[in-house]
Amino acid sequence: MLSYQEAEKRAVRVLVDGVGEALVLKEEAGYYALYFFFGLQGRRAPDPEEEPDFVEGPRPEPAFRDPYDQARWLEAHGYTLFVNESK
């Protein structure tokens, strides 16, 4: 799994809001969004070595939810502990 620092270098699009960031990457199979939900922990940015809290994709187009909307979607679908607490 890519760290935030590695993914940020390869991102073709970045979605940012008060909950976190989604780094969109283009791979052979399509587009992926790597979600980092740092705002829920009271931080302003993810740790450079942090791994994503959630990965979505592949998709044929780089259309993904903003981090806030993705966090709400995860909660609505039963993901109650999706924040990476390993650090």
PyMOL Python script that loads the backbone (N, CA, C, O; Angstrom):
from pymol import cmd

cmd.read_pdbstr("""\
ATOM      1  N   MET A   1       0.849  -1.175   0.000  1.00  0.00           N
ATOM      2  CA  MET A   1       0.000   0.000   0.000  1.00  0.00           C
ATOM      3  C   MET A   1       0.896   1.240   0.000  1.00  0.00           C
ATOM      4  O   MET A   1       1.929   1.268   0.669  1.00  0.00           O
ATOM      5  N   LEU A   2       0.498   2.246  -0.742  1.00  0.00           N
ATOM      6  CA  LEU A   2       1.265   3.478  -0.834  1.00  0.00           C
ATOM      7  C   LEU A   2       1.064   4.355   0.396  1.00  0.00           C
ATOM      8  O   LEU A   2      -0.038   4.432   0.939  1.00  0.00           O
ATOM      9  N   SER A   3       2.122   5.009   0.827  1.00  0.00           N
ATOM     10  CA  SER A   3       2.006   5.998   1.891  1.00  0.00           C
ATOM     11  C   SER A   3       1.442   7.289   1.293  1.00  0.00           C
ATOM     12  O   SER A   3       1.368   7.439   0.074  1.00  0.00           O
ATOM     13  N   TYR A   4       1.050   8.212   2.164  1.00  0.00           N
ATOM     14  CA  TYR A   4       0.539   9.494   1.699  1.00  0.00           C
ATOM     15  C   TYR A   4       1.585  10.191   0.832  1.00  0.00           C
ATOM     16  O   TYR A   4       1.264  10.710  -0.237  1.00  0.00           O
ATOM     17  N   GLN A   5       2.808  10.201   1.284  1.00  0.00           N
ATOM     18  CA  GLN A   5       3.890  10.878   0.565  1.00  0.00           C
ATOM     19  C   GLN A   5       4.076  10.297  -0.836  1.00  0.00           C
ATOM     20  O   GLN A   5       4.240  11.048  -1.798  1.00  0.00           O
ATOM     21  N   GLU A   6       4.051   8.977  -0.960  1.00  0.00           N
ATOM     22  CA  GLU A   6       4.202   8.325  -2.267  1.00  0.00           C
ATOM     23  C   GLU A   6       3.004   8.607  -3.169  1.00  0.00           C
ATOM     24  O   GLU A   6       3.162   8.913  -4.351  1.00  0.00           O
ATOM     25  N   ALA A   7       1.806   8.502  -2.599  1.00  0.00           N
ATOM     26  CA  ALA A   7       0.586   8.721  -3.377  1.00  0.00           C
ATOM     27  C   ALA A   7       0.469  10.175  -3.830  1.00  0.00           C
ATOM     28  O   ALA A   7       0.028  10.442  -4.948  1.00  0.00           O
ATOM     29  N   GLU A   8       0.859  11.109  -2.977  1.00  0.00           N
ATOM     30  CA  GLU A   8       0.766  12.522  -3.320  1.00  0.00           C
ATOM     31  C   GLU A   8       1.606  12.849  -4.556  1.00  0.00           C
ATOM     32  O   GLU A   8       1.199  13.664  -5.384  1.00  0.00           O
ATOM     33  N   LYS A   9       2.761  12.223  -4.682  1.00  0.00           N
ATOM     34  CA  LYS A   9       3.639  12.439  -5.833  1.00  0.00           C
ATOM     35  C   LYS A   9       3.007  11.951  -7.134  1.00  0.00           C
ATOM     36  O   LYS A   9       3.290  12.491  -8.203  1.00  0.00           O
ATOM     37  N   ARG A  10       2.155  10.931  -7.045  1.00  0.00           N
ATOM     38  CA  ARG A  10       1.559  10.314  -8.237  1.00  0.00           C
ATOM     39  C   ARG A  10       0.139  10.784  -8.519  1.00  0.00           C
ATOM     40  O   ARG A  10      -0.449  10.400  -9.530  1.00  0.00           O
ATOM     41  N   ALA A  11      -0.418  11.604  -7.644  1.00  0.00           N
ATOM     42  CA  ALA A  11      -1.823  12.008  -7.761  1.00  0.00           C
ATOM     43  C   ALA A  11      -2.065  12.844  -9.012  1.00  0.00           C
ATOM     44  O   ALA A  11      -1.302  13.757  -9.330  1.00  0.00           O
ATOM     45  N   VAL A  12      -3.148  12.508  -9.715  1.00  0.00           N
ATOM     46  CA  VAL A  12      -3.569  13.289 -10.875  1.00  0.00           C
ATOM     47  C   VAL A  12      -4.664  14.287 -10.482  1.00  0.00           C
ATOM     48  O   VAL A  12      -5.001  15.197 -11.240  1.00  0.00           O
ATOM     49  N   ARG A  13      -5.208  14.091  -9.274  1.00  0.00           N
ATOM     50  CA  ARG A  13      -6.255  14.971  -8.753  1.00  0.00           C
ATOM     51  C   ARG A  13      -6.246  14.829  -7.237  1.00  0.00           C
ATOM     52  O   ARG A  13      -5.999  13.744  -6.711  1.00  0.00           O
ATOM     53  N   VAL A  14      -6.519  15.940  -6.529  1.00  0.00           N
ATOM     54  CA  VAL A  14      -6.576  15.918  -5.074  1.00  0.00           C
ATOM     55  C   VAL A  14      -7.883  16.572  -4.645  1.00  0.00           C
ATOM     56  O   VAL A  14      -8.177  17.705  -5.026  1.00  0.00           O
ATOM     57  N   LEU A  15      -8.671  15.841  -3.844  1.00  0.00           N
ATOM     58  CA  LEU A  15      -9.912  16.368  -3.280  1.00  0.00           C
ATOM     59  C   LEU A  15      -9.650  16.640  -1.804  1.00  0.00           C
ATOM     60  O   LEU A  15      -9.230  15.744  -1.071  1.00  0.00           O
ATOM     61  N   VAL A  16      -9.894  17.873  -1.365  1.00  0.00           N
ATOM     62  CA  VAL A  16      -9.576  18.268   0.005  1.00  0.00           C
ATOM     63  C   VAL A  16     -10.790  18.937   0.625  1.00  0.00           C
ATOM     64  O   VAL A  16     -11.462  19.742  -0.021  1.00  0.00           O
ATOM     65  N   ASP A  17     -11.072  18.602   1.887  1.00  0.00           N
ATOM     66  CA  ASP A  17     -12.068  19.323   2.668  1.00  0.00           C
ATOM     67  C   ASP A  17     -11.682  19.192   4.145  1.00  0.00           C
ATOM     68  O   ASP A  17     -10.584  18.729   4.453  1.00  0.00           O
ATOM     69  N   GLY A  18     -12.552  19.584   5.041  1.00  0.00           N
ATOM     70  CA  GLY A  18     -12.234  19.597   6.464  1.00  0.00           C
ATOM     71  C   GLY A  18     -12.084  18.233   7.100  1.00  0.00           C
ATOM     72  O   GLY A  18     -11.621  18.132   8.236  1.00  0.00           O
ATOM     73  N   VAL A  19     -12.465  17.178   6.393  1.00  0.00           N
ATOM     74  CA  VAL A  19     -12.372  15.822   6.936  1.00  0.00           C
ATOM     75  C   VAL A  19     -11.087  15.128   6.499  1.00  0.00           C
ATOM     76  O   VAL A  19     -10.545  14.306   7.238  1.00  0.00           O
ATOM     77  N   GLY A  20     -10.599  15.450   5.311  1.00  0.00           N
ATOM     78  CA  GLY A  20      -9.392  14.784   4.840  1.00  0.00           C
ATOM     79  C   GLY A  20      -9.068  15.096   3.401  1.00  0.00           C
ATOM     80  O   GLY A  20      -9.460  16.127   2.855  1.00  0.00           O
ATOM     81  N   GLU A  21      -8.335  14.169   2.799  1.00  0.00           N
ATOM     82  CA  GLU A  21      -7.940  14.294   1.396  1.00  0.00           C
ATOM     83  C   GLU A  21      -8.190  12.982   0.678  1.00  0.00           C
ATOM     84  O   GLU A  21      -8.077  11.900   1.255  1.00  0.00           O
ATOM     85  N   ALA A  22      -8.530  13.104  -0.593  1.00  0.00           N
ATOM     86  CA  ALA A  22      -8.609  11.950  -1.481  1.00  0.00           C
ATOM     87  C   ALA A  22      -7.599  12.194  -2.589  1.00  0.00           C
ATOM     88  O   ALA A  22      -7.716  13.162  -3.341  1.00  0.00           O
ATOM     89  N   LEU A  23      -6.621  11.328  -2.690  1.00  0.00           N
ATOM     90  CA  LEU A  23      -5.626  11.422  -3.744  1.00  0.00           C
ATOM     91  C   LEU A  23      -6.042  10.462  -4.850  1.00  0.00           C
ATOM     92  O   LEU A  23      -6.151   9.257  -4.623  1.00  0.00           O
ATOM     93  N   VAL A  24      -6.273  10.989  -6.038  1.00  0.00           N
ATOM     94  CA  VAL A  24      -6.731  10.187  -7.166  1.00  0.00           C
ATOM     95  C   VAL A  24      -5.516   9.822  -8.012  1.00  0.00           C
ATOM     96  O   VAL A  24      -4.754  10.690  -8.438  1.00  0.00           O
ATOM     97  N   LEU A  25      -5.351   8.523  -8.248  1.00  0.00           N
ATOM     98  CA  LEU A  25      -4.231   8.030  -9.036  1.00  0.00           C
ATOM     99  C   LEU A  25      -4.735   7.288 -10.262  1.00  0.00           C
ATOM    100  O   LEU A  25      -5.794   6.661 -10.231  1.00  0.00           O
ATOM    101  N   LYS A  26      -3.969   7.366 -11.340  1.00  0.00           N
ATOM    102  CA  LYS A  26      -4.301   6.624 -12.555  1.00  0.00           C
ATOM    103  C   LYS A  26      -3.363   5.442 -12.654  1.00  0.00           C
ATOM    104  O   LYS A  26      -2.141   5.595 -12.636  1.00  0.00           O
ATOM    105  N   GLU A  27      -3.946   4.264 -12.757  1.00  0.00           N
ATOM    106  CA  GLU A  27      -3.193   3.017 -12.910  1.00  0.00           C
ATOM    107  C   GLU A  27      -3.681   2.323 -14.184  1.00  0.00           C
ATOM    108  O   GLU A  27      -4.610   2.799 -14.836  1.00  0.00           O
ATOM    109  N   GLU A  28      -3.071   1.227 -14.527  1.00  0.00           N
ATOM    110  CA  GLU A  28      -3.469   0.473 -15.725  1.00  0.00           C
ATOM    111  C   GLU A  28      -4.937   0.092 -15.720  1.00  0.00           C
ATOM    112  O   GLU A  28      -5.600   0.168 -16.755  1.00  0.00           O
ATOM    113  N   ALA A  29      -5.457  -0.318 -14.566  1.00  0.00           N
ATOM    114  CA  ALA A  29      -6.840  -0.771 -14.462  1.00  0.00           C
ATOM    115  C   ALA A  29      -7.848   0.372 -14.409  1.00  0.00           C
ATOM    116  O   ALA A  29      -9.047   0.140 -14.561  1.00  0.00           O
ATOM    117  N   GLY A  30      -7.382   1.600 -14.196  1.00  0.00           N
ATOM    118  CA  GLY A  30      -8.277   2.751 -14.104  1.00  0.00           C
ATOM    119  C   GLY A  30      -7.845   3.698 -13.005  1.00  0.00           C
ATOM    120  O   GLY A  30      -6.683   3.722 -12.601  1.00  0.00           O
ATOM    121  N   TYR A  31      -8.802   4.478 -12.529  1.00  0.00           N
ATOM    122  CA  TYR A  31      -8.528   5.474 -11.487  1.00  0.00           C
ATOM    123  C   TYR A  31      -8.885   4.920 -10.109  1.00  0.00           C
ATOM    124  O   TYR A  31      -9.868   4.197  -9.950  1.00  0.00           O
ATOM    125  N   TYR A  32      -8.076   5.272  -9.128  1.00  0.00           N
ATOM    126  CA  TYR A  32      -8.288   4.900  -7.734  1.00  0.00           C
ATOM    127  C   TYR A  32      -8.263   6.161  -6.889  1.00  0.00           C
ATOM    128  O   TYR A  32      -7.554   7.114  -7.212  1.00  0.00           O
ATOM    129  N   ALA A  33      -9.031   6.172  -5.809  1.00  0.00           N
ATOM    130  CA  ALA A  33      -8.974   7.258  -4.837  1.00  0.00           C
ATOM    131  C   ALA A  33      -8.488   6.677  -3.523  1.00  0.00           C
ATOM    132  O   ALA A  33      -9.047   5.702  -3.019  1.00  0.00           O
ATOM    133  N   LEU A  34      -7.456   7.274  -2.976  1.00  0.00           N
ATOM    134  CA  LEU A  34      -6.926   6.889  -1.673  1.00  0.00           C
ATOM    135  C   LEU A  34      -7.375   7.960  -0.684  1.00  0.00           C
ATOM    136  O   LEU A  34      -6.973   9.119  -0.788  1.00  0.00           O
ATOM    137  N   TYR A  35      -8.205   7.568   0.269  1.00  0.00           N
ATOM    138  CA  TYR A  35      -8.786   8.513   1.230  1.00  0.00           C
ATOM    139  C   TYR A  35      -7.992   8.518   2.533  1.00  0.00           C
ATOM    140  O   TYR A  35      -7.706   7.471   3.114  1.00  0.00           O
ATOM    141  N   PHE A  36      -7.647   9.718   2.972  1.00  0.00           N
ATOM    142  CA  PHE A  36      -6.954   9.943   4.246  1.00  0.00           C
ATOM    143  C   PHE A  36      -7.857  10.843   5.077  1.00  0.00           C
ATOM    144  O   PHE A  36      -8.059  12.008   4.734  1.00  0.00           O
ATOM    145  N   PHE A  37      -8.407  10.305   6.180  1.00  0.00           N
ATOM    146  CA  PHE A  37      -9.382  11.030   7.000  1.00  0.00           C
ATOM    147  C   PHE A  37      -8.721  11.625   8.250  1.00  0.00           C
ATOM    148  O   PHE A  37      -9.050  11.221   9.365  1.00  0.00           O
ATOM    149  N   PHE A  38      -7.825  12.547   8.087  1.00  0.00           N
ATOM    150  CA  PHE A  38      -7.091  13.110   9.209  1.00  0.00           C
ATOM    151  C   PHE A  38      -7.892  14.130  10.004  1.00  0.00           C
ATOM    152  O   PHE A  38      -7.633  14.291  11.197  1.00  0.00           O
ATOM    153  N   GLY A  39      -8.846  14.823   9.408  1.00  0.00           N
ATOM    154  CA  GLY A  39      -9.620  15.849  10.105  1.00  0.00           C
ATOM    155  C   GLY A  39     -10.455  15.303  11.242  1.00  0.00           C
ATOM    156  O   GLY A  39     -10.761  16.029  12.187  1.00  0.00           O
ATOM    157  N   LEU A  40     -10.829  14.039  11.168  1.00  0.00           N
ATOM    158  CA  LEU A  40     -11.608  13.414  12.229  1.00  0.00           C
ATOM    159  C   LEU A  40     -10.776  13.203  13.489  1.00  0.00           C
ATOM    160  O   LEU A  40     -11.327  12.966  14.564  1.00  0.00           O
ATOM    161  N   GLN A  41      -9.474  13.287  13.366  1.00  0.00           N
ATOM    162  CA  GLN A  41      -8.578  13.106  14.499  1.00  0.00           C
ATOM    163  C   GLN A  41      -8.034  14.441  14.998  1.00  0.00           C
ATOM    164  O   GLN A  41      -7.143  14.467  15.846  1.00  0.00           O
ATOM    165  N   GLY A  42      -8.559  15.544  14.483  1.00  0.00           N
ATOM    166  CA  GLY A  42      -8.129  16.861  14.916  1.00  0.00           C
ATOM    167  C   GLY A  42      -6.813  17.330  14.313  1.00  0.00           C
ATOM    168  O   GLY A  42      -6.239  18.318  14.772  1.00  0.00           O
ATOM    169  N   ARG A  43      -6.331  16.635  13.293  1.00  0.00           N
ATOM    170  CA  ARG A  43      -5.083  17.040  12.637  1.00  0.00           C
ATOM    171  C   ARG A  43      -5.404  17.837  11.385  1.00  0.00           C
ATOM    172  O   ARG A  43      -6.529  17.794  10.887  1.00  0.00           O
ATOM    173  N   ARG A  44      -4.427  18.560  10.881  1.00  0.00           N
ATOM    174  CA  ARG A  44      -4.624  19.370   9.678  1.00  0.00           C
ATOM    175  C   ARG A  44      -4.105  18.689   8.423  1.00  0.00           C
ATOM    176  O   ARG A  44      -4.452  19.096   7.314  1.00  0.00           O
ATOM    177  N   ALA A  45      -3.285  17.665   8.577  1.00  0.00           N
ATOM    178  CA  ALA A  45      -2.711  16.972   7.416  1.00  0.00           C
ATOM    179  C   ALA A  45      -2.313  15.559   7.837  1.00  0.00           C
ATOM    180  O   ALA A  45      -2.031  15.315   9.010  1.00  0.00           O
ATOM    181  N   PRO A  46      -2.292  14.639   6.888  1.00  0.00           N
ATOM    182  CA  PRO A  46      -1.859  13.283   7.215  1.00  0.00           C
ATOM    183  C   PRO A  46      -0.350  13.224   7.416  1.00  0.00           C
ATOM    184  O   PRO A  46       0.393  14.047   6.882  1.00  0.00           O
ATOM    185  N   ASP A  47       0.082  12.259   8.178  1.00  0.00           N
ATOM    186  CA  ASP A  47       1.506  11.983   8.346  1.00  0.00           C
ATOM    187  C   ASP A  47       2.033  11.507   6.995  1.00  0.00           C
ATOM    188  O   ASP A  47       1.331  10.762   6.311  1.00  0.00           O
ATOM    189  N   PRO A  48       3.242  11.905   6.580  1.00  0.00           N
ATOM    190  CA  PRO A  48       3.765  11.481   5.273  1.00  0.00           C
ATOM    191  C   PRO A  48       3.825   9.969   5.089  1.00  0.00           C
ATOM    192  O   PRO A  48       3.699   9.487   3.963  1.00  0.00           O
ATOM    193  N   GLU A  49       4.012   9.215   6.160  1.00  0.00           N
ATOM    194  CA  GLU A  49       4.108   7.753   6.063  1.00  0.00           C
ATOM    195  C   GLU A  49       2.773   7.038   6.272  1.00  0.00           C
ATOM    196  O   GLU A  49       2.710   5.811   6.196  1.00  0.00           O
ATOM    197  N   GLU A  50       1.721   7.786   6.533  1.00  0.00           N
ATOM    198  CA  GLU A  50       0.404   7.207   6.788  1.00  0.00           C
ATOM    199  C   GLU A  50      -0.141   6.498   5.554  1.00  0.00           C
ATOM    200  O   GLU A  50       0.017   6.968   4.427  1.00  0.00           O
ATOM    201  N   GLU A  51      -0.782   5.365   5.789  1.00  0.00           N
ATOM    202  CA  GLU A  51      -1.447   4.637   4.704  1.00  0.00           C
ATOM    203  C   GLU A  51      -2.901   5.073   4.641  1.00  0.00           C
ATOM    204  O   GLU A  51      -3.438   5.552   5.640  1.00  0.00           O
ATOM    205  N   PRO A  52      -3.553   4.919   3.495  1.00  0.00           N
ATOM    206  CA  PRO A  52      -4.934   5.391   3.361  1.00  0.00           C
ATOM    207  C   PRO A  52      -5.891   4.657   4.288  1.00  0.00           C
ATOM    208  O   PRO A  52      -5.699   3.486   4.615  1.00  0.00           O
ATOM    209  N   ASP A  53      -6.929   5.381   4.701  1.00  0.00           N
ATOM    210  CA  ASP A  53      -7.984   4.802   5.530  1.00  0.00           C
ATOM    211  C   ASP A  53      -8.956   3.991   4.689  1.00  0.00           C
ATOM    212  O   ASP A  53      -9.569   3.043   5.179  1.00  0.00           O
ATOM    213  N   PHE A  54      -9.095   4.364   3.420  1.00  0.00           N
ATOM    214  CA  PHE A  54     -10.024   3.680   2.533  1.00  0.00           C
ATOM    215  C   PHE A  54      -9.564   3.889   1.097  1.00  0.00           C
ATOM    216  O   PHE A  54      -9.093   4.970   0.743  1.00  0.00           O
ATOM    217  N   VAL A  55      -9.698   2.858   0.271  1.00  0.00           N
ATOM    218  CA  VAL A  55      -9.332   2.939  -1.148  1.00  0.00           C
ATOM    219  C   VAL A  55     -10.558   2.574  -1.970  1.00  0.00           C
ATOM    220  O   VAL A  55     -11.245   1.595  -1.679  1.00  0.00           O
ATOM    221  N   GLU A  56     -10.824   3.365  -2.992  1.00  0.00           N
ATOM    222  CA  GLU A  56     -11.957   3.105  -3.877  1.00  0.00           C
ATOM    223  C   GLU A  56     -11.461   3.035  -5.315  1.00  0.00           C
ATOM    224  O   GLU A  56     -10.618   3.833  -5.724  1.00  0.00           O
ATOM    225  N   GLY A  57     -11.976   2.094  -6.072  1.00  0.00           N
ATOM    226  CA  GLY A  57     -11.605   1.964  -7.475  1.00  0.00           C
ATOM    227  C   GLY A  57     -11.354   0.516  -7.821  1.00  0.00           C
ATOM    228  O   GLY A  57     -11.437  -0.338  -6.938  1.00  0.00           O
ATOM    229  N   PRO A  58     -11.056   0.207  -9.048  1.00  0.00           N
ATOM    230  CA  PRO A  58     -10.812   1.130 -10.152  1.00  0.00           C
ATOM    231  C   PRO A  58     -12.105   1.616 -10.801  1.00  0.00           C
ATOM    232  O   PRO A  58     -13.142   0.955 -10.764  1.00  0.00           O
ATOM    233  N   ARG A  59     -11.994   2.791 -11.391  1.00  0.00           N
ATOM    234  CA  ARG A  59     -13.087   3.396 -12.154  1.00  0.00           C
ATOM    235  C   ARG A  59     -12.525   3.875 -13.493  1.00  0.00           C
ATOM    236  O   ARG A  59     -11.339   4.194 -13.588  1.00  0.00           O
ATOM    237  N   PRO A  60     -13.370   3.927 -14.528  1.00  0.00           N
ATOM    238  CA  PRO A  60     -12.886   4.385 -15.827  1.00  0.00           C
ATOM    239  C   PRO A  60     -12.635   5.894 -15.875  1.00  0.00           C
ATOM    240  O   PRO A  60     -11.852   6.361 -16.702  1.00  0.00           O
ATOM    241  N   GLU A  61     -13.281   6.652 -15.010  1.00  0.00           N
ATOM    242  CA  GLU A  61     -13.133   8.110 -14.954  1.00  0.00           C
ATOM    243  C   GLU A  61     -12.720   8.519 -13.540  1.00  0.00           C
ATOM    244  O   GLU A  61     -13.006   7.793 -12.588  1.00  0.00           O
ATOM    245  N   PRO A  62     -12.053   9.666 -13.383  1.00  0.00           N
ATOM    246  CA  PRO A  62     -11.606  10.090 -12.051  1.00  0.00           C
ATOM    247  C   PRO A  62     -12.687  10.801 -11.243  1.00  0.00           C
ATOM    248  O   PRO A  62     -12.422  11.845 -10.648  1.00  0.00           O
ATOM    249  N   ALA A  63     -13.895  10.255 -11.214  1.00  0.00           N
ATOM    250  CA  ALA A  63     -15.014  10.857 -10.489  1.00  0.00           C
ATOM    251  C   ALA A  63     -15.198  10.135  -9.154  1.00  0.00           C
ATOM    252  O   ALA A  63     -15.650   8.991  -9.114  1.00  0.00           O
ATOM    253  N   PHE A  64     -14.844  10.812  -8.069  1.00  0.00           N
ATOM    254  CA  PHE A  64     -14.942  10.242  -6.730  1.00  0.00           C
ATOM    255  C   PHE A  64     -15.589  11.256  -5.796  1.00  0.00           C
ATOM    256  O   PHE A  64     -15.626  12.453  -6.084  1.00  0.00           O
ATOM    257  N   ARG A  65     -16.103  10.752  -4.661  1.00  0.00           N
ATOM    258  CA  ARG A  65     -16.716  11.624  -3.655  1.00  0.00           C
ATOM    259  C   ARG A  65     -15.634  12.442  -2.941  1.00  0.00           C
ATOM    260  O   ARG A  65     -14.485  12.015  -2.832  1.00  0.00           O
ATOM    261  N   ASP A  66     -16.028  13.627  -2.458  1.00  0.00           N
ATOM    262  CA  ASP A  66     -15.161  14.388  -1.569  1.00  0.00           C
ATOM    263  C   ASP A  66     -14.991  13.605  -0.276  1.00  0.00           C
ATOM    264  O   ASP A  66     -15.852  12.785   0.046  1.00  0.00           O
ATOM    265  N   PRO A  67     -13.912  13.823   0.482  1.00  0.00           N
ATOM    266  CA  PRO A  67     -13.683  13.059   1.709  1.00  0.00           C
ATOM    267  C   PRO A  67     -14.867  13.081   2.684  1.00  0.00           C
ATOM    268  O   PRO A  67     -15.216  12.037   3.235  1.00  0.00           O
ATOM    269  N   TYR A  68     -15.486  14.234   2.908  1.00  0.00           N
ATOM    270  CA  TYR A  68     -16.626  14.307   3.822  1.00  0.00           C
ATOM    271  C   TYR A  68     -17.754  13.394   3.354  1.00  0.00           C
ATOM    272  O   TYR A  68     -18.313  12.632   4.143  1.00  0.00           O
ATOM    273  N   ASP A  69     -18.084  13.477   2.069  1.00  0.00           N
ATOM    274  CA  ASP A  69     -19.162  12.648   1.523  1.00  0.00           C
ATOM    275  C   ASP A  69     -18.813  11.161   1.590  1.00  0.00           C
ATOM    276  O   ASP A  69     -19.684  10.329   1.842  1.00  0.00           O
ATOM    277  N   GLN A  70     -17.545  10.831   1.366  1.00  0.00           N
ATOM    278  CA  GLN A  70     -17.125   9.432   1.453  1.00  0.00           C
ATOM    279  C   GLN A  70     -17.215   8.935   2.892  1.00  0.00           C
ATOM    280  O   GLN A  70     -17.644   7.804   3.125  1.00  0.00           O
ATOM    281  N   ALA A  71     -16.820   9.755   3.856  1.00  0.00           N
ATOM    282  CA  ALA A  71     -16.910   9.367   5.272  1.00  0.00           C
ATOM    283  C   ALA A  71     -18.361   9.105   5.658  1.00  0.00           C
ATOM    284  O   ALA A  71     -18.647   8.134   6.358  1.00  0.00           O
ATOM    285  N   ARG A  72     -19.285   9.963   5.209  1.00  0.00           N
ATOM    286  CA  ARG A  72     -20.714   9.769   5.510  1.00  0.00           C
ATOM    287  C   ARG A  72     -21.229   8.491   4.836  1.00  0.00           C
ATOM    288  O   ARG A  72     -22.010   7.749   5.431  1.00  0.00           O
ATOM    289  N   TRP A  73     -20.793   8.233   3.597  1.00  0.00           N
ATOM    290  CA  TRP A  73     -21.208   7.027   2.889  1.00  0.00           C
ATOM    291  C   TRP A  73     -20.726   5.786   3.645  1.00  0.00           C
ATOM    292  O   TRP A  73     -21.476   4.824   3.810  1.00  0.00           O
ATOM    293  N   LEU A  74     -19.487   5.815   4.095  1.00  0.00           N
ATOM    294  CA  LEU A  74     -18.955   4.677   4.845  1.00  0.00           C
ATOM    295  C   LEU A  74     -19.766   4.428   6.114  1.00  0.00           C
ATOM    296  O   LEU A  74     -20.106   3.286   6.422  1.00  0.00           O
ATOM    297  N   GLU A  75     -20.075   5.491   6.844  1.00  0.00           N
ATOM    298  CA  GLU A  75     -20.881   5.347   8.061  1.00  0.00           C
ATOM    299  C   GLU A  75     -22.265   4.787   7.751  1.00  0.00           C
ATOM    300  O   GLU A  75     -22.768   3.935   8.483  1.00  0.00           O
ATOM    301  N   ALA A  76     -22.880   5.259   6.675  1.00  0.00           N
ATOM    302  CA  ALA A  76     -24.218   4.796   6.291  1.00  0.00           C
ATOM    303  C   ALA A  76     -24.219   3.323   5.897  1.00  0.00           C
ATOM    304  O   ALA A  76     -25.260   2.669   5.943  1.00  0.00           O
ATOM    305  N   HIS A  77     -23.058   2.800   5.512  1.00  0.00           N
ATOM    306  CA  HIS A  77     -22.961   1.408   5.080  1.00  0.00           C
ATOM    307  C   HIS A  77     -22.260   0.520   6.112  1.00  0.00           C
ATOM    308  O   HIS A  77     -21.743  -0.545   5.775  1.00  0.00           O
ATOM    309  N   GLY A  78     -22.246   0.966   7.362  1.00  0.00           N
ATOM    310  CA  GLY A  78     -21.787   0.105   8.442  1.00  0.00           C
ATOM    311  C   GLY A  78     -20.313   0.170   8.800  1.00  0.00           C
ATOM    312  O   GLY A  78     -19.858  -0.585   9.660  1.00  0.00           O
ATOM    313  N   TYR A  79     -19.563   1.046   8.167  1.00  0.00           N
ATOM    314  CA  TYR A  79     -18.147   1.179   8.521  1.00  0.00           C
ATOM    315  C   TYR A  79     -18.032   2.201   9.641  1.00  0.00           C
ATOM    316  O   TYR A  79     -18.066   3.406   9.389  1.00  0.00           O
ATOM    317  N   THR A  80     -17.899   1.736  10.859  1.00  0.00           N
ATOM    318  CA  THR A  80     -17.869   2.657  11.982  1.00  0.00           C
ATOM    319  C   THR A  80     -16.448   2.999  12.427  1.00  0.00           C
ATOM    320  O   THR A  80     -16.245   4.028  13.073  1.00  0.00           O
ATOM    321  N   LEU A  81     -15.480   2.181  12.105  1.00  0.00           N
ATOM    322  CA  LEU A  81     -14.103   2.435  12.503  1.00  0.00           C
ATOM    323  C   LEU A  81     -13.209   2.434  11.272  1.00  0.00           C
ATOM    324  O   LEU A  81     -12.387   1.536  11.090  1.00  0.00           O
ATOM    325  N   PHE A  82     -13.378   3.443  10.431  1.00  0.00           N
ATOM    326  CA  PHE A  82     -12.605   3.464   9.196  1.00  0.00           C
ATOM    327  C   PHE A  82     -11.397   4.370   9.279  1.00  0.00           C
ATOM    328  O   PHE A  82     -10.641   4.449   8.310  1.00  0.00           O
ATOM    329  N   VAL A  83     -11.176   5.055  10.383  1.00  0.00           N
ATOM    330  CA  VAL A  83     -10.032   5.944  10.511  1.00  0.00           C
ATOM    331  C   VAL A  83      -8.800   5.139  10.887  1.00  0.00           C
ATOM    332  O   VAL A  83      -8.827   4.344  11.827  1.00  0.00           O
ATOM    333  N   ASN A  84      -7.721   5.352  10.145  1.00  0.00           N
ATOM    334  CA  ASN A  84      -6.467   4.633  10.375  1.00  0.00           C
ATOM    335  C   ASN A  84      -5.894   5.058  11.715  1.00  0.00           C
ATOM    336  O   ASN A  84      -5.405   6.179  11.854  1.00  0.00           O
ATOM    337  N   GLU A  85      -5.950   4.176  12.702  1.00  0.00           N
ATOM    338  CA  GLU A  85      -5.482   4.499  14.048  1.00  0.00           C
ATOM    339  C   GLU A  85      -4.170   3.801  14.373  1.00  0.00           C
ATOM    340  O   GLU A  85      -3.817   3.657  15.543  1.00  0.00           O
ATOM    341  N   SER A  86      -3.459   3.375  13.367  1.00  0.00           N
ATOM    342  CA  SER A  86      -2.218   2.647  13.601  1.00  0.00           C
ATOM    343  C   SER A  86      -1.065   3.551  13.985  1.00  0.00           C
ATOM    344  O   SER A  86      -0.026   3.061  14.428  1.00  0.00           O
ATOM    345  N   LYS A  87      -1.214   4.849  13.830  1.00  0.00           N
ATOM    346  CA  LYS A  87      -0.127   5.789  14.166  1.00  0.00           C
ATOM    347  C   LYS A  87      -0.508   6.653  15.318  1.00  0.00           C
ATOM    348  O   LYS A  87       0.278   7.501  15.741  1.00  0.00           O
TER     349      LYS A  87
END
""", "prot")
cmd.dss("prot")
cmd.show_as("cartoon", "prot")
cmd.util.cbc("prot")
cmd.orient("prot")
